[in-house]
Amino acid sequence: MSRRRRFSLDVKQNSTFALNITAMTDMFTLLLVFLLQSYSTSSVEINPIDQLTLPHSNSYKNPTDVLQISISLNEIRVLDKVVATVKDRQIASADVDPQDSNFIQPLFKELQERAKDPKSKKSDEQDNGQLLLQADQNLPYQTLRKVMYTASMAGFPHVKLITVIGN
Amino acid sequence: MKKLKINHHSELEVDLASLLAVMMKLVPVLLLSSAFMQIMVIETDLPQVVTEAIEKQEKENKKNVLVEVTPDRKIMITVDSNGTKSSVSVESKEGQIDLNKLHMAFREIKKLHPEVFKIDLAPSGNVAYSEVVRVMDEARRSRDFNIRFPIKDEKTGKDTTTDYMFPEIIFVNMMEG
């Protein structure tokens, strides 16, 4: 009786196999070109807020590191802190001074505190009363005007408008 | 004499492994630092000559250009030159600001008053922020880079040109109720 031989794969122990990586290199080259093109040299971190669509502009100036105010369709924020409410694209009446309809009291208080606090100062530009304003493109000018008016009262008269590049 | 044998059918294999290794390191770094949405600010660093011209205009303050955006998207441009006022109006187009005509109007005013670099902007309360930004874009620079405006370099005294029209924009009605 003959014994059946166990099947074994004929593998050469010292062999290597060549992997064709040309296609992968092509893909990485394309990816590299795309990423180099969209590489950001700006040191300022701006996080767009939910429900906030920035307007388009043909300005090519990078933002500077100063205090940021954002006005979305729901609220006004100083950095990440919500200071006032926006309803129907208008500042909520509870946040507006009854004596002066352009004056947003909680925003003024927050900005004044930050203007006085040396820890919250980010750069020399902030000392010169500069701030970055990101606002939803659909907001009416009268809402923006109230924010700019209050900011100038609090010692921030130089407002830089944040936009997205393109037409 | 022995002849050199060249095999014309042989293929040259380049070792791409090291190149791929470099790319593998570069790609994550670039992915982390990429800006997929390019955010900019409106307020340009102007050339020295333009900055000096703006300072000169602020000191002398003889001419003033007021741009009003009405609720029905009509633009009224009033030029006050030493007390003499002249107005230009740009009618709206299908309920929107006619940006092409507005740009042409700005260009004509700049040709007449090349020493003016500042405008006062007074949009109505109901004008959307995006429309305000578009008006500012049209005023700031000439769309056609071949159209340039004369400017005098105060330091050297030489005449030069710039494509900037009205880069200094002030919201003049900010304090109004």
Interface residues (C-beta under 8 A of the other chain):
Chain A: I21 T22 M24 T25 F28 T29 L31 L32 L35 L36 S38 Y39 S40 S42 I46 P48 L54 P55 H56 S57 N58 S59 Y60 K61 N62 P63 T64 D100 S101 N102 L132 A135 D136 Q137 N138 L139 P140 Y141 Q142 L144 R145 M148 Y149 S152 K160 L161 I162 T163 V164 I165
Chain B: L16 A17 L19 L20 M23 M24 L26 V27 L30 L31 S33 S34 A35 F36 M37 Q38 I39 M40 V41 I42 E43 T44 D45 P123 S124 G125 N126 V127 A128 Y129 S130 V132 V133 R134 M136 D137 R140 R141 F171 N173 M174 M175 G177
